[in-house]
Amino acid sequence: MKKWLLILALSGILFAEEGVKQVVFDLKTGSIETFEKKVLQGIAYHKSYYEGKLEKLDVAVVIHGDAYKFFVKDLKNSPYKNDQALTAAHDQLSKRIATMADTYEVEFLMCETTMTKLKIDKSNVYDYVKLVPNSTIGLIDKQNNHFAYIPID
């Protein structure tokens, strides 16, 4: 009897994970248009699609390349202080990104190595962004946890 209860309990755990999709976006772009379309709008669309199928979508975004600029709190104290398009869109983007982290439960992972090289202080990065040693490690860890890989250049 105990054997059957154990089998049933374990099968319940396995079936609990069924219906959960996982994706990691490799975010390198500095294009505001691409960022809005593929991250802000795209993730919301994909989440809604799977919710409509009564499935869950876990999303992680690994930040590196030119994408650091979207996750800096104060542009004046960053390498992006002269980016006029970013300055104009910064307040709106920061609110939308925060919604992705809070409402859509998107996990943002930033490459710490290049962040340091760019002299972006940790205190100038949004609190919901987690630091990883480098982008490759972040991508390896997620892919080894069965996250599908999608590049955003």
C-alpha positions in Angstrom: 0.0 0.0 0.0 2.8 2.4 0.9 4.5 1.6 -2.4 1.3 2.6 -4.3 0.9 5.8 -2.3 4.5 6.8 -3.1 4.0 6.1 -6.8 0.8 8.2 -6.8 2.6 11.0 -5.0 5.5 11.0 -7.4 3.3 10.9 -10.4 1.4 13.9 -9.1 4.7 15.8 -8.9 5.5 14.9 -12.4 2.1 15.9 -13.7 2.2 19.2 -11.8 5.1 20.2 -14.0 3.2 19.3 -17.2 1.7 22.4 -18.8 4.7 24.6 -17.8 6.7 26.0 -20.7 10.1 27.7 -20.1 11.9 30.2 -22.3 15.1 32.2 -21.9 15.6 35.2 -24.1 19.2 36.2 -24.9 18.8 40.0 -25.0 21.6 41.8 -26.7 19.8 44.6 -28.6 20.0 48.3 -27.9 17.2 49.1 -30.2 14.2 50.5 -28.4 11.9 49.4 -31.1 13.1 45.8 -31.0 13.1 45.8 -27.2 9.5 47.0 -27.1 8.3 44.5 -29.8 10.1 41.4 -28.8 10.4 41.8 -25.0 7.7 44.1 -23.7 4.9 43.2 -26.2 6.2 39.7 -27.2 6.5 38.3 -23.6 3.0 39.6 -22.7 1.6 38.0 -25.9 3.3 34.7 -25.2 2.2 34.6 -21.6 -1.4 35.3 -22.6 -1.3 32.6 -25.3 -0.2 29.9 -22.8 -2.6 31.1 -20.1 -5.4 30.7 -22.7 -4.3 27.1 -23.0 -4.3 26.7 -19.2 -0.5 26.4 -19.3 2.1 28.5 -17.6 5.1 30.2 -19.3 8.2 30.8 -17.2 10.3 33.5 -18.7 13.9 34.5 -18.1 15.8 37.3 -19.9 19.6 37.3 -19.9 20.8 40.9 -20.4 24.1 41.8 -22.1 25.4 43.5 -25.2 23.7 46.8 -25.8 20.7 45.9 -23.7 22.1 47.2 -20.3 20.7 50.6 -21.0 17.1 49.5 -20.5 17.8 48.4 -16.9 19.7 51.5 -15.6 17.8 53.6 -13.1 19.6 56.9 -13.6 20.9 57.5 -17.1 22.8 60.6 -16.0 25.2 58.4 -14.1 25.7 55.9 -16.8 27.4 55.4 -20.2 23.9 56.1 -21.8 23.6 59.7 -20.6 23.8 61.1 -24.1 21.3 58.7 -25.7 18.5 61.1 -26.5 16.0 58.5 -27.7 16.5 56.5 -24.5 16.2 59.5 -22.3 12.9 60.4 -23.9 11.5 56.9 -23.5 13.2 56.0 -20.2 10.3 56.7 -17.8 7.8 54.8 -19.9 10.1 51.9 -20.5 11.1 51.6 -16.8 7.4 51.3 -15.8 6.7 48.7 -18.5 9.8 46.7 -17.5 8.7 46.7 -13.9 5.3 45.4 -14.9 7.1 42.5 -16.7 9.0 41.7 -13.5 6.0 42.1 -11.2 2.9 41.2 -13.1 4.3 38.7 -15.6 6.9 37.3 -13.2 9.8 37.7 -15.7 13.2 36.9 -14.3 15.8 39.4 -15.5 19.5 38.3 -15.2 22.3 40.7 -16.0 25.9 39.9 -17.0 28.0 41.4 -14.1 31.3 41.2 -16.0 30.5 43.7 -18.7 28.4 45.7 -16.4 31.5 46.3 -14.3 33.6 47.1 -17.5 30.9 49.7 -18.5 31.2 51.2 -15.0 27.5 50.6 -14.2 27.2 50.5 -10.5 25.0 47.8 -9.0 23.0 50.4 -7.1 22.0 52.0 -10.5 20.3 48.8 -11.7 16.7 48.0 -10.9 16.2 45.9 -7.8 14.3 43.1 -9.7 17.4 42.5 -11.9 19.6 39.6 -10.6 23.3 39.6 -11.4 25.0 36.5 -12.9 28.8 36.2 -13.3 28.4 36.5 -17.1 25.8 36.0 -19.8 27.1 32.6 -20.9 26.7 31.2 -17.4 23.2 32.6 -17.1 22.2 31.0 -20.5 23.9 27.7 -19.7 22.1 27.5 -16.3 18.7 28.2 -17.8 19.2 25.9 -20.8 20.3 23.1 -18.5 17.0 23.6 -16.6 15.1 23.0 -19.9 14.4 26.6 -20.9 14.0 27.0 -24.7 16.6 29.5 -26.1 15.5 32.6 -28.1 18.0 35.2 -29.2 17.0 38.9 -29.4 19.7 40.8 -31.3 
